[in-house]
């Protein structure tokens, strides 16, 4: 339990701090004063004021943090006193737009860096069947290979008497199957023979042996890893938005993970491998960045729309209109949190075998789609 609590802090705190640091950097670049930059919430344990007037704070509850720009975010044109030059409301629309979106951009940056480092350390999954050794990653339960006796880690050397050196040749050999299928495999230095019975092959899939490819990796340069890390961000964002859109267009409830689900995912990840755990940090950072850019009032994306409107029309909506929109956005968020929490409880406690999210640092699908079972 203690390990899981520490894991939640380790995962969520950097993600939020990086997000807030993005806002802080944008303030510095655009000349917006920052009153407070806090790590955590609750009672102030330590603080120090910088020469530029920012009060850096360390608080008792180590979950996330916040940045408070100087001045109000919205000031009506008929305000009695105009904002000072270093206050948020005094800046041009593009400076304010940059400030509100830069938190999410830094979340994407963190995700891209982590993806890149993982790919550089682990290597890129090989996707060319002609270069993939015919090593069994899994013999799927109930299919001919498993019934014949094949196991994960077996290297298939011959199919029906014909030697095979890679998955391409294995697939081609399976296409020629007639009746029973003799197989020779190398297991632990021993050569073993098996026979996949013709009766075990499905009539509609006569060449489906039921073996999954074992992931194999090849090293990449730092520059290639960096490019692939950026691509991971693009892939997962596109995948998430497409899944959400399909849920909407097919009138299906979206598969969301709420606070309970996220904690459960972190709990499972910390008991797996270090790479899985780090990969999860990248995925959650990306999710936080993407979600914050949604055009919902009260989120960064909602405020970004307001400043885009200011850039197009030359004026802001009234403070009252923005406040009403923010209240609507708050209720929308509460509904989403309640729905996601309900889905978490139903998925975790009533359907324990259903996986909400599967994270695999050893074979990122974005970089290399998983090979289908043969």
C-alpha positions as CSV (number, residue, x, y, z in Angstrom):
1,X,0.0,0.0,0.0
2,X,2.8,2.4,1.0
3,X,4.6,1.7,-2.3
4,X,1.4,2.5,-4.3
5,X,1.0,5.8,-2.4
6,X,4.6,6.8,-3.1
7,X,4.1,5.7,-6.8
8,X,1.0,7.9,-7.1
9,X,3.0,10.9,-5.8
10,X,6.0,10.1,-8.0
11,X,3.7,9.8,-11.1
12,X,1.3,12.7,-10.6
13,X,3.4,15.4,-9.0
14,X,6.0,15.8,-11.8
15,X,3.2,15.8,-14.4
16,X,1.4,18.7,-12.7
17,X,4.6,20.6,-11.8
18,X,5.8,20.3,-15.4
19,X,2.5,21.7,-16.5
20,X,2.7,24.6,-14.1
21,X,6.3,25.2,-15.0
22,X,5.2,25.6,-18.6
23,X,2.8,28.4,-17.5
24,X,5.7,29.9,-15.4
25,X,8.1,29.9,-18.4
26,X,5.4,31.5,-20.6
27,X,4.9,34.2,-18.0
28,X,8.6,34.9,-17.9
29,X,8.9,35.0,-21.7
30,X,5.9,37.4,-22.1
31,X,6.7,39.7,-19.2
32,X,3.7,38.6,-17.0
33,X,4.5,38.8,-13.3
34,X,4.2,35.7,-11.2
35,X,3.0,36.1,-7.6
36,X,3.3,32.5,-6.5
37,X,4.8,29.2,-7.8
38,X,3.8,26.5,-5.4
39,X,4.9,22.8,-5.2
40,X,2.0,21.1,-3.5
41,X,-1.1,22.4,-1.7
42,X,-2.0,23.1,1.9
43,X,0.2,24.6,4.6
44,X,3.4,26.4,3.5
45,X,6.4,24.5,4.8
46,X,9.1,26.6,3.1
47,X,9.1,29.6,0.8
48,X,11.5,32.1,-0.8
49,X,10.8,35.3,-2.7
50,X,12.9,35.9,-5.8
51,X,14.2,39.2,-7.0
52,X,11.4,39.4,-9.5
53,X,8.8,39.1,-6.8
54,X,7.8,35.4,-7.2
55,X,7.2,33.6,-4.0
56,X,8.4,30.0,-4.5
57,X,6.7,27.7,-2.1
58,X,6.9,24.1,-0.8
59,X,3.6,23.0,0.7
60,X,2.5,20.1,2.9
61,X,0.4,18.1,0.4
62,X,2.8,16.9,-2.3
63,X,0.2,16.5,-5.1
64,X,0.8,18.9,-8.0
65,X,1.1,22.6,-7.5
66,X,0.0,25.9,-9.1
67,X,1.2,29.2,-10.6
68,X,-0.6,32.4,-9.8
69,X,0.1,35.2,-12.4
70,X,0.0,38.8,-11.3
71,X,-3.4,40.6,-11.7
72,X,-6.7,39.3,-12.9
73,X,-7.2,37.2,-16.0
74,X,-10.1,39.2,-17.2
75,X,-10.7,43.0,-16.8
76,X,-13.7,44.8,-18.4
77,X,-13.0,47.7,-20.6
78,X,-14.9,50.0,-18.2
79,X,-12.8,49.0,-15.2
80,X,-12.0,52.0,-13.0
81,X,-8.2,51.3,-13.0
82,X,-6.4,49.8,-16.0
83,X,-4.1,46.8,-15.3
84,X,-0.4,47.4,-14.7
85,X,2.1,46.6,-17.4
86,X,3.2,43.3,-15.9
87,X,-0.3,42.1,-15.1
88,X,-1.9,39.3,-17.1
89,X,-4.8,41.3,-18.3
90,X,-2.5,44.0,-19.8
91,X,-0.9,41.7,-22.3
92,X,-1.8,41.1,-25.9
93,X,-4.1,38.3,-26.8
94,X,-1.3,36.1,-28.2
95,X,0.8,36.4,-25.0
96,X,-2.2,35.3,-22.9
97,X,-3.0,32.5,-25.4
98,X,0.6,31.3,-25.2
99,X,0.6,31.4,-21.4
100,X,-2.6,29.3,-21.0
101,X,-1.6,26.6,-23.6
102,X,2.1,26.3,-22.6
103,X,1.3,24.2,-19.6
104,X,-0.2,21.5,-21.9
105,X,2.7,21.9,-24.3
106,X,5.2,21.2,-21.5
107,X,3.2,18.0,-20.7
108,X,3.6,17.0,-24.3
109,X,7.3,17.8,-24.1
110,X,7.7,15.7,-21.0
111,X,6.0,12.8,-22.7
112,X,8.1,13.1,-25.9
113,X,11.3,13.2,-23.8
114,X,10.3,10.0,-21.9
115,X,9.2,8.2,-25.0
116,X,12.5,9.1,-26.7
117,X,14.6,7.9,-23.8
118,X,12.7,4.6,-23.5
119,X,13.0,4.0,-27.3
120,X,16.7,4.8,-27.2
121,X,17.3,2.5,-24.2
122,X,15.1,-0.4,-25.3
123,X,15.4,0.0,-29.1
124,X,12.8,0.0,-31.8
125,X,10.5,-3.0,-32.3
126,X,11.3,-4.8,-35.5
127,X,8.3,-4.8,-37.8
128,X,9.6,-6.3,-41.0
129,X,8.5,-10.0,-41.1
130,X,11.5,-10.9,-43.2
131,X,13.8,-9.7,-40.3
132,X,11.9,-11.2,-37.5
133,X,13.1,-14.5,-36.2
134,X,10.3,-17.0,-35.9
135,X,10.2,-17.0,-32.1
136,X,6.9,-17.7,-30.4
137,X,5.8,-14.8,-28.1
138,X,2.6,-16.7,-27.1
139,X,0.9,-19.9,-28.0
140,X,-2.7,-18.7,-27.8
141,X,-5.0,-20.9,-25.7
142,X,-7.3,-23.2,-27.7
143,X,-5.5,-22.8,-31.0
144,X,-3.6,-25.5,-32.9
145,X,-0.1,-24.4,-31.8
146,X,-1.0,-24.6,-28.1
147,X,-2.9,-27.9,-28.5
148,X,0.2,-29.3,-30.3
149,X,2.5,-28.3,-27.4
150,X,4.2,-25.2,-28.5
151,X,5.3,-22.7,-25.8
152,X,6.4,-19.1,-25.6
153,X,10.1,-18.8,-26.4
154,X,10.1,-21.7,-28.9
155,X,11.9,-21.0,-32.2
156,X,10.1,-22.6,-35.1
157,X,12.7,-24.1,-37.5
158,X,10.7,-26.1,-39.9
159,X,7.1,-26.2,-41.1
160,X,5.9,-29.3,-42.9
161,X,9.5,-30.2,-43.5
162,X,10.4,-26.9,-45.0
163,X,13.0,-24.8,-43.1
164,X,11.9,-21.3,-42.0
165,X,14.2,-18.5,-41.0
166,X,11.8,-15.7,-40.3
167,X,8.1,-14.8,-39.9
168,X,7.6,-14.1,-43.5
169,X,8.7,-17.6,-44.5
170,X,6.6,-19.1,-41.7
171,X,3.5,-17.3,-43.0
172,X,4.2,-18.5,-46.5
173,X,4.6,-22.0,-45.3
174,X,1.3,-21.9,-43.4
175,X,-0.5,-20.8,-46.6
176,X,0.5,-24.2,-48.1
177,X,-0.9,-26.4,-45.3
178,X,-2.7,-29.5,-46.3
179,X,-4.0,-31.6,-43.5
180,X,-1.9,-32.1,-40.3
181,X,1.0,-29.7,-39.9
182,X,4.4,-31.1,-38.7
183,X,6.5,-28.6,-36.8
184,X,10.1,-28.6,-35.5
185,X,11.1,-26.1,-32.8
186,X,14.2,-25.3,-30.9
187,X,13.6,-25.1,-27.1
188,X,16.4,-24.6,-24.6
189,X,19.0,-26.0,-27.0
190,X,16.9,-29.1,-27.8
191,X,15.2,-29.8,-31.1
192,X,11.6,-31.0,-30.6
193,X,8.9,-32.1,-33.1
194,X,5.2,-31.5,-32.8
195,X,2.2,-31.9,-35.0
196,X,-0.7,-29.4,-35.3
197,X,-3.7,-31.6,-36.1
198,X,-5.8,-30.6,-39.1
199,X,-9.0,-30.9,-36.9
200,X,-7.8,-28.1,-34.6
201,X,-7.7,-25.5,-37.5
202,X,-10.8,-23.4,-37.9
203,X,-12.6,-24.0,-41.2
204,X,-12.9,-20.2,-41.8
205,X,-9.2,-19.7,-40.8
206,X,-7.4,-22.7,-42.2
207,X,-3.9,-21.1,-41.9
208,X,-4.3,-19.6,-38.3
209,X,-1.8,-21.5,-36.2
210,X,-2.4,-19.4,-33.1
211,X,1.1,-18.0,-32.3
212,X,1.9,-14.4,-31.5
213,X,5.2,-12.8,-32.5
214,X,7.7,-12.2,-29.8
215,X,8.8,-8.6,-29.7
216,X,12.3,-8.1,-31.0
217,X,14.2,-4.8,-30.9
218,X,17.0,-3.1,-32.8
219,X,19.1,-0.1,-31.6
220,X,18.4,3.4,-32.9
221,X,20.4,6.7,-32.8
222,X,19.6,9.4,-30.3
223,X,18.2,11.6,-33.2
224,X,16.0,8.8,-34.5
225,X,14.8,8.1,-30.9
226,X,13.9,11.8,-30.5
227,X,11.9,11.7,-33.7
228,X,10.1,8.5,-32.7
229,X,9.3,10.0,-29.3
230,X,7.5,12.9,-30.9
231,X,5.7,10.5,-33.2
232,X,4.5,8.6,-30.1
233,X,2.8,11.8,-28.9
234,X,1.2,12.3,-32.3
235,X,0.1,8.7,-32.5
236,X,-1.5,8.5,-29.0
237,X,-3.2,11.8,-29.4
238,X,-4.7,10.8,-32.7
239,X,-5.7,7.4,-31.3
240,X,-7.4,8.9,-28.3
241,X,-9.3,11.5,-30.3
242,X,-10.4,8.9,-32.9
243,X,-11.6,6.6,-30.1
244,X,-13.5,9.4,-28.5
245,X,-15.0,10.4,-31.8
246,X,-16.1,6.9,-32.6
247,X,-17.8,6.6,-29.2
248,X,-19.7,9.8,-29.9
249,X,-20.7,8.9,-33.5
250,X,-21.7,5.3,-32.5
251,X,-23.6,6.6,-29.5
252,X,-21.5,4.6,-27.1
253,X,-20.3,5.6,-23.7
254,X,-16.6,6.6,-23.9
255,X,-14.1,4.4,-22.0
256,X,-12.7,6.9,-19.5
257,X,-10.5,6.5,-16.5
258,X,-11.2,8.6,-13.5
259,X,-9.2,9.2,-10.3
260,X,-9.9,5.7,-9.0
261,X,-9.0,4.1,-12.3
262,X,-5.7,6.2,-12.6
263,X,-4.7,5.2,-9.1
264,X,-5.4,1.5,-9.9
265,X,-3.4,1.7,-13.1
266,X,-0.4,3.2,-11.2
267,X,-0.8,0.5,-8.6
268,X,-0.5,-2.2,-11.2
269,X,2.3,-0.5,-13.1
270,X,4.6,-0.1,-10.0
271,X,4.4,-3.9,-9.5
272,X,5.5,-4.6,-13.0
273,X,8.7,-3.3,-14.6
274,X,10.5,0.1,-14.3
275,X,10.1,0.7,-18.0
276,X,6.3,0.2,-17.7
277,X,6.2,2.6,-14.8
278,X,8.1,5.3,-16.6
279,X,6.1,4.7,-19.8
280,X,3.0,5.3,-17.7
281,X,4.3,8.7,-16.6
282,X,4.6,9.7,-20.2
283,X,1.2,8.4,-21.1
284,X,-0.5,10.3,-18.2
285,X,1.5,13.5,-19.0
286,X,0.3,13.3,-22.6
287,X,-3.3,12.7,-21.4
288,X,-3.2,15.7,-19.0
289,X,-1.8,17.9,-21.8
290,X,-4.4,16.7,-24.3
291,X,-7.3,17.0,-21.8
292,X,-6.3,20.5,-20.7
293,X,-6.5,21.6,-24.4
294,X,-10.2,20.6,-24.7
295,X,-12.3,23.7,-25.4
296,X,-14.2,23.4,-22.1
297,X,-14.6,26.5,-20.0
298,X,-12.4,26.4,-16.9
299,X,-9.8,24.3,-18.7
300,X,-6.8,25.9,-20.5
301,X,-8.4,25.1,-23.8
302,X,-11.5,27.0,-22.9
303,X,-9.5,30.1,-21.9
304,X,-7.4,29.7,-25.1
305,X,-10.7,30.0,-27.1
306,X,-11.5,33.2,-25.2
307,X,-8.2,34.8,-26.2
308,X,-8.5,33.6,-29.8
309,X,-11.9,35.4,-29.8
310,X,-10.1,38.5,-28.5
311,X,-7.6,38.3,-31.3
312,X,-10.3,37.9,-34.0
313,X,-12.7,40.6,-32.6
314,X,-10.4,42.9,-30.7
315,X,-12.4,42.5,-27.5
316,X,-13.1,40.1,-24.7
317,X,-16.4,38.8,-23.6
318,X,-17.7,40.4,-20.4
319,X,-16.5,39.2,-17.1
320,X,-20.0,38.1,-16.2
321,X,-20.3,36.0,-19.4
322,X,-16.9,34.4,-18.7
323,X,-17.9,33.6,-15.2
324,X,-21.1,32.0,-16.3
325,X,-19.2,29.9,-18.9
326,X,-16.7,28.9,-16.2
327,X,-19.6,27.7,-14.0
328,X,-20.9,25.6,-16.8
329,X,-17.4,24.2,-17.4
330,X,-17.1,23.3,-13.7
331,X,-20.4,21.3,-13.8
332,X,-19.3,19.6,-17.0
333,X,-16.1,18.5,-15.3
334,X,-17.9,17.3,-12.3
335,X,-20.2,15.2,-14.5
336,X,-17.2,13.7,-16.3
337,X,-15.4,12.9,-13.0
338,X,-18.5,11.2,-11.6
339,X,-19.1,9.2,-14.8
340,X,-15.5,8.2,-15.0
341,X,-15.5,7.2,-11.3
342,X,-18.6,5.1,-11.8
343,X,-17.0,3.5,-14.8
344,X,-13.8,2.8,-12.7
345,X,-15.8,1.2,-9.9
346,X,-17.8,-1.0,-12.4
347,X,-14.7,-2.0,-14.3
348,X,-12.4,-2.7,-11.3
349,X,-14.7,-4.2,-8.7
350,X,-17.4,-5.8,-10.9
351,X,-15.4,-6.9,-13.9
352,X,-11.9,-7.6,-12.5
353,X,-10.7,-9.2,-15.7
354,X,-11.4,-6.2,-17.9
355,X,-8.3,-4.0,-18.4
356,X,-9.0,-0.3,-18.5
357,X,-5.6,0.6,-19.8
358,X,-2.7,-1.6,-20.9
359,X,0.7,0.0,-20.9
360,X,3.7,-1.7,-22.4
361,X,7.0,0.1,-22.5
362,X,8.6,-3.0,-24.2
363,X,6.5,-2.8,-27.3
364,X,4.9,0.7,-27.9
365,X,2.2,0.2,-30.5
366,X,2.7,3.7,-31.8
367,X,6.2,2.9,-32.9
368,X,5.4,-0.5,-34.2
369,X,1.9,-2.0,-34.4
370,X,1.8,-5.4,-32.8
371,X,2.1,-8.3,-35.2
372,X,-1.1,-10.4,-35.4
373,X,-1.2,-14.0,-34.5
374,X,-0.3,-16.4,-37.3
